[in-house]
Structure formats: structure tokens, C-alpha cells
Amino acid sequence: MADQEPVFQIQRVYLKEASLEQPNSPAILLEQEQPSVDIQLGVEANPVAEGIYEVCVTATVQTKIQDRTVFLVEAKQAGIFEIRNLAPEQMGQVMGIACPQIVYPYLRGNVADLIQRGGFPPVHLSEINFQAMYEQQQNPAGADAAPSSLQ
């Protein structure tokens, strides 16, 4: 195995799941108050076949005025990757950092588009440092830092 070259290839990037809910429309759309925005992100990786993995990045965007939801968007962007001949310690980094960095820009665009198509100004998800998130997840001592929603 030491003489085999490492393989890392993107097989496909796709929108796995998306939903938009506006449970308090149309009345809440007449409100003048600025809504609060809560954004949660998660990363999940699962084997599909020998050397083939699905990596999903999930975003949940919820806006509220007081305790009433203006809109709730949930989206899961996925990628299928061929990853072979890597050391076990490298696999976690590739699936926790490299793959989400490839998938995330697609998720950002789909979330902004879905919100805008729902009749709202787009919410642009900020850039994410997946390396910092991965390192925080790997180091339980860093639990005193900002909480991570990585799964």
C-alpha cells in the first residue's frame, strides 16, 4: 500500500435536501421590526462504498421577530468523493476540512437563492474556517471556546 498513490477525486456535488417554511405568513410580513437571524451549520461524512464517501454540509437559517418565526430554511448540500490510499489520520482531515470546503460554496448559493425566492432579501452565509472547526471538534479541551455544531 505504501507504493500506491493517494487518490482524491470529486465524483459529484448535489443538493440533497432543502426546505423553506413561512409559518406566520402573511401577517408577519407586515411587521416593521428587524428579525433576529440564527444560523447553525453541521458536517457529516459517511462511507458509501469502498473508497467512496458522502460528505454533507447542513445549514439551518431561522429568522424570528420576538418568538414568531419569519422563515426557516434547512438545506443539506452533499458531495461524493473518492478517497483512497490515505493514512487514517489524514482521512479525518480530508473529510472534515477539504471536502466541506468544496461543498460549502454550493450550499451558500442555494441557501441565498432559496431565501430570495421566498420573497426575502438573501441571507449570505459567511465564509467558514473548516480547519478551525475540525480542530475544535478534535480537541475536547477547546470546549470552553465557541460551541461548534459539527456532528
PyMOL commands that place a pseudoatom at each C-alpha (Angstrom):
pseudoatom trace, name=CA, resn=MET, resi=1, chain=A, elem=C, hetatm=0, pos=[0.000, 0.000, 0.000]
pseudoatom trace, name=CA, resn=ALA, resi=2, chain=A, elem=C, hetatm=0, pos=[2.936, 2.339, 0.581]
pseudoatom trace, name=CA, resn=ASP, resi=3, chain=A, elem=C, hetatm=0, pos=[3.700, 2.355, -3.155]
pseudoatom trace, name=CA, resn=GLN, resi=4, chain=A, elem=C, hetatm=0, pos=[0.131, 3.313, -4.123]
pseudoatom trace, name=CA, resn=GLU, resi=5, chain=A, elem=C, hetatm=0, pos=[-0.536, 6.974, -4.851]
pseudoatom trace, name=CA, resn=PRO, resi=6, chain=A, elem=C, hetatm=0, pos=[-3.196, 8.748, -2.777]
pseudoatom trace, name=CA, resn=VAL, resi=7, chain=A, elem=C, hetatm=0, pos=[-6.453, 9.386, -4.647]
pseudoatom trace, name=CA, resn=PHE, resi=8, chain=A, elem=C, hetatm=0, pos=[-8.807, 12.306, -4.010]
pseudoatom trace, name=CA, resn=GLN, resi=9, chain=A, elem=C, hetatm=0, pos=[-11.480, 12.976, -6.626]
pseudoatom trace, name=CA, resn=ILE, resi=10, chain=A, elem=C, hetatm=0, pos=[-14.837, 14.717, -6.602]
pseudoatom trace, name=CA, resn=GLN, resi=11, chain=A, elem=C, hetatm=0, pos=[-17.444, 12.387, -8.074]
pseudoatom trace, name=CA, resn=ARG, resi=12, chain=A, elem=C, hetatm=0, pos=[-20.476, 14.663, -7.691]
pseudoatom trace, name=CA, resn=VAL, resi=13, chain=A, elem=C, hetatm=0, pos=[-21.786, 17.666, -5.744]
pseudoatom trace, name=CA, resn=TYR, resi=14, chain=A, elem=C, hetatm=0, pos=[-25.550, 17.870, -5.271]
pseudoatom trace, name=CA, resn=LEU, resi=15, chain=A, elem=C, hetatm=0, pos=[-28.327, 19.453, -3.235]
pseudoatom trace, name=CA, resn=LYS, resi=16, chain=A, elem=C, hetatm=0, pos=[-29.575, 16.585, -1.107]
pseudoatom trace, name=CA, resn=GLU, resi=17, chain=A, elem=C, hetatm=0, pos=[-32.346, 18.344, 0.767]
pseudoatom trace, name=CA, resn=ALA, resi=18, chain=A, elem=C, hetatm=0, pos=[-33.874, 21.827, 1.017]
pseudoatom trace, name=CA, resn=SER, resi=19, chain=A, elem=C, hetatm=0, pos=[-36.931, 23.336, 2.654]
pseudoatom trace, name=CA, resn=LEU, resi=20, chain=A, elem=C, hetatm=0, pos=[-38.371, 26.788, 3.272]
pseudoatom trace, name=CA, resn=GLU, resi=21, chain=A, elem=C, hetatm=0, pos=[-41.116, 27.410, 5.811]
pseudoatom trace, name=CA, resn=GLN, resi=22, chain=A, elem=C, hetatm=0, pos=[-43.011, 30.646, 6.447]
pseudoatom trace, name=CA, resn=PRO, resi=23, chain=A, elem=C, hetatm=0, pos=[-45.412, 29.548, 9.196]
pseudoatom trace, name=CA, resn=ASN, resi=24, chain=A, elem=C, hetatm=0, pos=[-46.605, 33.042, 10.152]
pseudoatom trace, name=CA, resn=SER, resi=25, chain=A, elem=C, hetatm=0, pos=[-47.110, 34.487, 6.678]
pseudoatom trace, name=CA, resn=PRO, resi=26, chain=A, elem=C, hetatm=0, pos=[-48.650, 36.705, 5.536]
pseudoatom trace, name=CA, resn=ALA, resi=27, chain=A, elem=C, hetatm=0, pos=[-49.250, 38.646, 8.777]
pseudoatom trace, name=CA, resn=ILE, resi=28, chain=A, elem=C, hetatm=0, pos=[-45.616, 38.637, 9.913]
pseudoatom trace, name=CA, resn=LEU, resi=29, chain=A, elem=C, hetatm=0, pos=[-44.528, 40.095, 6.571]
pseudoatom trace, name=CA, resn=LEU, resi=30, chain=A, elem=C, hetatm=0, pos=[-46.224, 43.356, 7.544]
pseudoatom trace, name=CA, resn=GLU, resi=31, chain=A, elem=C, hetatm=0, pos=[-44.092, 43.730, 10.694]
pseudoatom trace, name=CA, resn=GLN, resi=32, chain=A, elem=C, hetatm=0, pos=[-41.620, 46.624, 10.679]
pseudoatom trace, name=CA, resn=GLU, resi=33, chain=A, elem=C, hetatm=0, pos=[-39.326, 45.197, 13.363]
pseudoatom trace, name=CA, resn=GLN, resi=34, chain=A, elem=C, hetatm=0, pos=[-35.977, 43.750, 12.238]
pseudoatom trace, name=CA, resn=PRO, resi=35, chain=A, elem=C, hetatm=0, pos=[-35.883, 39.979, 12.701]
pseudoatom trace, name=CA, resn=SER, resi=36, chain=A, elem=C, hetatm=0, pos=[-33.119, 38.151, 14.519]
pseudoatom trace, name=CA, resn=VAL, resi=37, chain=A, elem=C, hetatm=0, pos=[-31.171, 35.610, 12.469]
pseudoatom trace, name=CA, resn=ASP, resi=38, chain=A, elem=C, hetatm=0, pos=[-29.834, 32.313, 13.823]
pseudoatom trace, name=CA, resn=ILE, resi=39, chain=A, elem=C, hetatm=0, pos=[-27.569, 30.176, 11.625]
pseudoatom trace, name=CA, resn=GLN, resi=40, chain=A, elem=C, hetatm=0, pos=[-26.461, 26.651, 12.513]
pseudoatom trace, name=CA, resn=LEU, resi=41, chain=A, elem=C, hetatm=0, pos=[-24.021, 24.555, 10.473]
pseudoatom trace, name=CA, resn=GLY, resi=42, chain=A, elem=C, hetatm=0, pos=[-23.140, 20.885, 10.606]
pseudoatom trace, name=CA, resn=VAL, resi=43, chain=A, elem=C, hetatm=0, pos=[-20.811, 18.493, 8.771]
pseudoatom trace, name=CA, resn=GLU, resi=44, chain=A, elem=C, hetatm=0, pos=[-21.380, 14.784, 8.375]
pseudoatom trace, name=CA, resn=ALA, resi=45, chain=A, elem=C, hetatm=0, pos=[-19.376, 12.128, 6.498]
pseudoatom trace, name=CA, resn=ASN, resi=46, chain=A, elem=C, hetatm=0, pos=[-20.475, 8.592, 5.674]
pseudoatom trace, name=CA, resn=PRO, resi=47, chain=A, elem=C, hetatm=0, pos=[-18.948, 5.773, 3.638]
pseudoatom trace, name=CA, resn=VAL, resi=48, chain=A, elem=C, hetatm=0, pos=[-20.913, 4.849, 0.506]
pseudoatom trace, name=CA, resn=ALA, resi=49, chain=A, elem=C, hetatm=0, pos=[-18.719, 2.085, -0.907]
pseudoatom trace, name=CA, resn=GLU, resi=50, chain=A, elem=C, hetatm=0, pos=[-15.072, 1.032, -0.712]
pseudoatom trace, name=CA, resn=GLY, resi=51, chain=A, elem=C, hetatm=0, pos=[-13.080, 4.274, -1.037]
pseudoatom trace, name=CA, resn=ILE, resi=52, chain=A, elem=C, hetatm=0, pos=[-16.233, 6.342, -1.768]
pseudoatom trace, name=CA, resn=TYR, resi=53, chain=A, elem=C, hetatm=0, pos=[-17.623, 8.785, 0.817]
pseudoatom trace, name=CA, resn=GLU, resi=54, chain=A, elem=C, hetatm=0, pos=[-20.533, 11.184, 1.031]
pseudoatom trace, name=CA, resn=VAL, resi=55, chain=A, elem=C, hetatm=0, pos=[-19.819, 14.426, 2.883]
pseudoatom trace, name=CA, resn=CYS, resi=56, chain=A, elem=C, hetatm=0, pos=[-22.790, 16.646, 3.748]
pseudoatom trace, name=CA, resn=VAL, resi=57, chain=A, elem=C, hetatm=0, pos=[-22.786, 20.224, 4.991]
pseudoatom trace, name=CA, resn=THR, resi=58, chain=A, elem=C, hetatm=0, pos=[-26.082, 21.278, 6.558]
pseudoatom trace, name=CA, resn=ALA, resi=59, chain=A, elem=C, hetatm=0, pos=[-27.310, 24.813, 7.236]
pseudoatom trace, name=CA, resn=THR, resi=60, chain=A, elem=C, hetatm=0, pos=[-30.331, 25.871, 9.250]
pseudoatom trace, name=CA, resn=VAL, resi=61, chain=A, elem=C, hetatm=0, pos=[-31.259, 29.556, 8.984]
pseudoatom trace, name=CA, resn=GLN, resi=62, chain=A, elem=C, hetatm=0, pos=[-34.078, 30.797, 11.180]
pseudoatom trace, name=CA, resn=THR, resi=63, chain=A, elem=C, hetatm=0, pos=[-35.293, 34.378, 11.420]
pseudoatom trace, name=CA, resn=LYS, resi=64, chain=A, elem=C, hetatm=0, pos=[-37.660, 35.467, 14.157]
pseudoatom trace, name=CA, resn=ILE, resi=65, chain=A, elem=C, hetatm=0, pos=[-39.467, 38.568, 15.290]
pseudoatom trace, name=CA, resn=GLN, resi=66, chain=A, elem=C, hetatm=0, pos=[-39.787, 38.147, 19.038]
pseudoatom trace, name=CA, resn=ASP, resi=67, chain=A, elem=C, hetatm=0, pos=[-40.850, 34.489, 19.375]
pseudoatom trace, name=CA, resn=ARG, resi=68, chain=A, elem=C, hetatm=0, pos=[-42.537, 34.161, 15.959]
pseudoatom trace, name=CA, resn=THR, resi=69, chain=A, elem=C, hetatm=0, pos=[-40.715, 32.606, 13.023]
pseudoatom trace, name=CA, resn=VAL, resi=70, chain=A, elem=C, hetatm=0, pos=[-40.479, 34.751, 9.889]
pseudoatom trace, name=CA, resn=PHE, resi=71, chain=A, elem=C, hetatm=0, pos=[-38.851, 31.963, 7.882]
pseudoatom trace, name=CA, resn=LEU, resi=72, chain=A, elem=C, hetatm=0, pos=[-36.914, 28.775, 8.442]
pseudoatom trace, name=CA, resn=VAL, resi=73, chain=A, elem=C, hetatm=0, pos=[-34.584, 27.363, 5.790]
pseudoatom trace, name=CA, resn=GLU, resi=74, chain=A, elem=C, hetatm=0, pos=[-32.930, 23.987, 6.112]
pseudoatom trace, name=CA, resn=ALA, resi=75, chain=A, elem=C, hetatm=0, pos=[-30.577, 22.800, 3.394]
pseudoatom trace, name=CA, resn=LYS, resi=76, chain=A, elem=C, hetatm=0, pos=[-28.171, 19.893, 3.036]
pseudoatom trace, name=CA, resn=GLN, resi=77, chain=A, elem=C, hetatm=0, pos=[-25.534, 20.052, 0.314]
pseudoatom trace, name=CA, resn=ALA, resi=78, chain=A, elem=C, hetatm=0, pos=[-23.629, 16.857, -0.341]
pseudoatom trace, name=CA, resn=GLY, resi=79, chain=A, elem=C, hetatm=0, pos=[-20.628, 15.663, -2.251]
pseudoatom trace, name=CA, resn=ILE, resi=80, chain=A, elem=C, hetatm=0, pos=[-19.460, 12.212, -3.216]
pseudoatom trace, name=CA, resn=PHE, resi=81, chain=A, elem=C, hetatm=0, pos=[-15.699, 11.825, -3.070]
pseudoatom trace, name=CA, resn=GLU, resi=82, chain=A, elem=C, hetatm=0, pos=[-13.309, 9.046, -3.979]
pseudoatom trace, name=CA, resn=ILE, resi=83, chain=A, elem=C, hetatm=0, pos=[-10.636, 8.936, -1.285]
pseudoatom trace, name=CA, resn=ARG, resi=84, chain=A, elem=C, hetatm=0, pos=[-8.089, 6.117, -1.322]
pseudoatom trace, name=CA, resn=ASN, resi=85, chain=A, elem=C, hetatm=0, pos=[-4.624, 5.279, -0.023]
pseudoatom trace, name=CA, resn=LEU, resi=86, chain=A, elem=C, hetatm=0, pos=[-4.516, 7.888, 2.741]
pseudoatom trace, name=CA, resn=ALA, resi=87, chain=A, elem=C, hetatm=0, pos=[-3.219, 7.334, 6.240]
pseudoatom trace, name=CA, resn=PRO, resi=88, chain=A, elem=C, hetatm=0, pos=[-6.047, 7.072, 8.810]
pseudoatom trace, name=CA, resn=GLU, resi=89, chain=A, elem=C, hetatm=0, pos=[-5.045, 10.363, 10.461]
pseudoatom trace, name=CA, resn=GLN, resi=90, chain=A, elem=C, hetatm=0, pos=[-5.322, 12.110, 7.076]
pseudoatom trace, name=CA, resn=MET, resi=91, chain=A, elem=C, hetatm=0, pos=[-8.796, 10.721, 6.337]
pseudoatom trace, name=CA, resn=GLY, resi=92, chain=A, elem=C, hetatm=0, pos=[-10.430, 12.711, 9.132]
pseudoatom trace, name=CA, resn=GLN, resi=93, chain=A, elem=C, hetatm=0, pos=[-8.813, 15.930, 7.966]
pseudoatom trace, name=CA, resn=VAL, resi=94, chain=A, elem=C, hetatm=0, pos=[-9.791, 15.367, 4.336]
pseudoatom trace, name=CA, resn=MET, resi=95, chain=A, elem=C, hetatm=0, pos=[-13.415, 14.577, 5.213]
pseudoatom trace, name=CA, resn=GLY, resi=96, chain=A, elem=C, hetatm=0, pos=[-13.661, 17.229, 7.933]
pseudoatom trace, name=CA, resn=ILE, resi=97, chain=A, elem=C, hetatm=0, pos=[-11.826, 20.084, 6.162]
pseudoatom trace, name=CA, resn=ALA, resi=98, chain=A, elem=C, hetatm=0, pos=[-11.132, 19.568, 2.434]
pseudoatom trace, name=CA, resn=CYS, resi=99, chain=A, elem=C, hetatm=0, pos=[-14.488, 18.053, 1.432]
pseudoatom trace, name=CA, resn=PRO, resi=100, chain=A, elem=C, hetatm=0, pos=[-16.663, 20.586, 3.315]
pseudoatom trace, name=CA, resn=GLN, resi=101, chain=A, elem=C, hetatm=0, pos=[-14.616, 23.434, 1.786]
pseudoatom trace, name=CA, resn=ILE, resi=102, chain=A, elem=C, hetatm=0, pos=[-15.556, 22.104, -1.670]
pseudoatom trace, name=CA, resn=VAL, resi=103, chain=A, elem=C, hetatm=0, pos=[-19.250, 21.569, -0.861]
pseudoatom trace, name=CA, resn=TYR, resi=104, chain=A, elem=C, hetatm=0, pos=[-19.904, 24.727, 1.208]
pseudoatom trace, name=CA, resn=PRO, resi=105, chain=A, elem=C, hetatm=0, pos=[-19.904, 27.335, -1.614]
pseudoatom trace, name=CA, resn=TYR, resi=106, chain=A, elem=C, hetatm=0, pos=[-22.718, 25.414, -3.315]
pseudoatom trace, name=CA, resn=LEU, resi=107, chain=A, elem=C, hetatm=0, pos=[-24.659, 25.377, -0.036]
pseudoatom trace, name=CA, resn=ARG, resi=108, chain=A, elem=C, hetatm=0, pos=[-24.163, 29.131, 0.399]
pseudoatom trace, name=CA, resn=GLY, resi=109, chain=A, elem=C, hetatm=0, pos=[-25.564, 29.834, -3.052]
pseudoatom trace, name=CA, resn=ASN, resi=110, chain=A, elem=C, hetatm=0, pos=[-28.524, 27.504, -2.665]
pseudoatom trace, name=CA, resn=VAL, resi=111, chain=A, elem=C, hetatm=0, pos=[-29.484, 28.939, 0.741]
pseudoatom trace, name=CA, resn=ALA, resi=112, chain=A, elem=C, hetatm=0, pos=[-29.293, 32.547, -0.512]
pseudoatom trace, name=CA, resn=ASP, resi=113, chain=A, elem=C, hetatm=0, pos=[-31.297, 31.634, -3.609]
pseudoatom trace, name=CA, resn=LEU, resi=114, chain=A, elem=C, hetatm=0, pos=[-33.988, 29.765, -1.649]
pseudoatom trace, name=CA, resn=ILE, resi=115, chain=A, elem=C, hetatm=0, pos=[-34.439, 32.669, 0.760]
pseudoatom trace, name=CA, resn=GLN, resi=116, chain=A, elem=C, hetatm=0, pos=[-34.615, 35.193, -2.076]
pseudoatom trace, name=CA, resn=ARG, resi=117, chain=A, elem=C, hetatm=0, pos=[-37.130, 33.038, -3.986]
pseudoatom trace, name=CA, resn=GLY, resi=118, chain=A, elem=C, hetatm=0, pos=[-39.212, 33.028, -0.786]
pseudoatom trace, name=CA, resn=GLY, resi=119, chain=A, elem=C, hetatm=0, pos=[-39.552, 36.801, -1.127]
pseudoatom trace, name=CA, resn=PHE, resi=120, chain=A, elem=C, hetatm=0, pos=[-36.885, 37.902, 1.346]
pseudoatom trace, name=CA, resn=PRO, resi=121, chain=A, elem=C, hetatm=0, pos=[-33.567, 39.661, 0.963]
pseudoatom trace, name=CA, resn=PRO, resi=122, chain=A, elem=C, hetatm=0, pos=[-30.915, 36.924, 0.640]
pseudoatom trace, name=CA, resn=VAL, resi=123, chain=A, elem=C, hetatm=0, pos=[-29.043, 35.866, 3.760]
pseudoatom trace, name=CA, resn=HIS, resi=124, chain=A, elem=C, hetatm=0, pos=[-25.428, 35.275, 2.801]
pseudoatom trace, name=CA, resn=LEU, resi=125, chain=A, elem=C, hetatm=0, pos=[-23.688, 32.665, 4.914]
pseudoatom trace, name=CA, resn=SER, resi=126, chain=A, elem=C, hetatm=0, pos=[-20.235, 33.862, 5.864]
pseudoatom trace, name=CA, resn=GLU, resi=127, chain=A, elem=C, hetatm=0, pos=[-17.024, 32.065, 4.950]
pseudoatom trace, name=CA, resn=ILE, resi=128, chain=A, elem=C, hetatm=0, pos=[-16.228, 29.210, 7.326]
pseudoatom trace, name=CA, resn=ASN, resi=129, chain=A, elem=C, hetatm=0, pos=[-12.811, 28.098, 8.522]
pseudoatom trace, name=CA, resn=PHE, resi=130, chain=A, elem=C, hetatm=0, pos=[-13.417, 24.352, 8.424]
pseudoatom trace, name=CA, resn=GLN, resi=131, chain=A, elem=C, hetatm=0, pos=[-9.915, 23.669, 9.683]
pseudoatom trace, name=CA, resn=ALA, resi=132, chain=A, elem=C, hetatm=0, pos=[-10.586, 25.621, 12.885]
pseudoatom trace, name=CA, resn=MET, resi=133, chain=A, elem=C, hetatm=0, pos=[-13.957, 23.886, 13.292]
pseudoatom trace, name=CA, resn=TYR, resi=134, chain=A, elem=C, hetatm=0, pos=[-12.358, 20.474, 12.759]
pseudoatom trace, name=CA, resn=GLU, resi=135, chain=A, elem=C, hetatm=0, pos=[-9.545, 21.183, 15.215]
pseudoatom trace, name=CA, resn=GLN, resi=136, chain=A, elem=C, hetatm=0, pos=[-12.034, 22.409, 17.806]
pseudoatom trace, name=CA, resn=GLN, resi=137, chain=A, elem=C, hetatm=0, pos=[-14.087, 19.239, 17.370]
pseudoatom trace, name=CA, resn=GLN, resi=138, chain=A, elem=C, hetatm=0, pos=[-10.965, 17.068, 17.761]
pseudoatom trace, name=CA, resn=ASN, resi=139, chain=A, elem=C, hetatm=0, pos=[-9.813, 18.882, 20.902]
pseudoatom trace, name=CA, resn=PRO, resi=140, chain=A, elem=C, hetatm=0, pos=[-12.405, 18.472, 23.690]
pseudoatom trace, name=CA, resn=ALA, resi=141, chain=A, elem=C, hetatm=0, pos=[-10.293, 20.796, 25.845]
pseudoatom trace, name=CA, resn=GLY, resi=142, chain=A, elem=C, hetatm=0, pos=[-11.337, 23.555, 23.437]
pseudoatom trace, name=CA, resn=ALA, resi=143, chain=A, elem=C, hetatm=0, pos=[-14.933, 23.093, 24.591]
pseudoatom trace, name=CA, resn=ASP, resi=144, chain=A, elem=C, hetatm=0, pos=[-14.671, 26.350, 26.521]
pseudoatom trace, name=CA, resn=ALA, resi=145, chain=A, elem=C, hetatm=0, pos=[-14.400, 28.163, 23.190]
pseudoatom trace, name=CA, resn=ALA, resi=146, chain=A, elem=C, hetatm=0, pos=[-17.379, 28.953, 20.980]
pseudoatom trace, name=CA, resn=PRO, resi=147, chain=A, elem=C, hetatm=0, pos=[-19.614, 25.917, 20.550]
pseudoatom trace, name=CA, resn=SER, resi=148, chain=A, elem=C, hetatm=0, pos=[-19.406, 24.068, 17.266]
pseudoatom trace, name=CA, resn=SER, resi=149, chain=A, elem=C, hetatm=0, pos=[-22.352, 22.379, 15.622]
pseudoatom trace, name=CA, resn=LEU, resi=150, chain=A, elem=C, hetatm=0, pos=[-20.157, 19.873, 13.772]
pseudoatom trace, name=CA, resn=GLN, resi=151, chain=A, elem=C, hetatm=0, pos=[-21.581, 16.420, 14.110]
for i in range(1, 151): cmd.bond("trace and resi %d" % i, "trace and resi %d" % (i + 1))
show_as sticks, trace
zoom trace
